[in-house]
Amino acid sequence: MQDYLFAVEVYEGLLEELPRLRSQLLSVMGRLHLTLGDLPSAQTLFSLAEDRDENEEGEEERMVRTHINQGLVNVFLCHWQLAKDSFESALQLEPTNTTLKNNIAVCTFYQGYLKECIRELEGVVRWSPPSSLQPALLTNLTATYDLESSSAHSKKLSFLPLLGQHVGEGFPLSSLGLR
């Protein structure tokens, strides 16, 4: 419900209840602080999340999370190439992560490469429709269609059969940007 301050309180409570998830919870809290515009607190929480506890997940999961956090800090700072590099490092460890592919495409867009961004997002959808048909990814793709050409509406409509086949009812069609 976008009550981020309450969410931070909930995560602080979860830290006490679920110490084995400390790194993940600190990471999420750092991301919430980025959403709130509080970079210093986010960086502090990300640093705490990097401290490895032997009872937690493996090294690869920690490295993925660290790369993602670095990428998000760089997005916050509008350092698009550094953010893209961090997301690509995480993607090497988790090659099927569609959220990382979406983030890379967004960085590409902000670097001024609209056509490459569209190619990357369309590639994600073609690669794995069931996992890639996410509202955020489709919102990004259809928004770039609007910027690219006057045939955006027909391109957006082409997603309807895919959504019907792979997602079904309940998907927010507003993410297609149809008017």
PyMOL commands that set and color helices and strands:
alter all, ss='L'
color gray80, all
select helices_A, chain A and resi 4-17+19-35+39-50+59-76+80-93+98-110+114-127+129-132+135-148+152-157+159-166+173-176
alter helices_A, ss='H'
color red, helices_A
deselect
rebuild
show_as cartoon
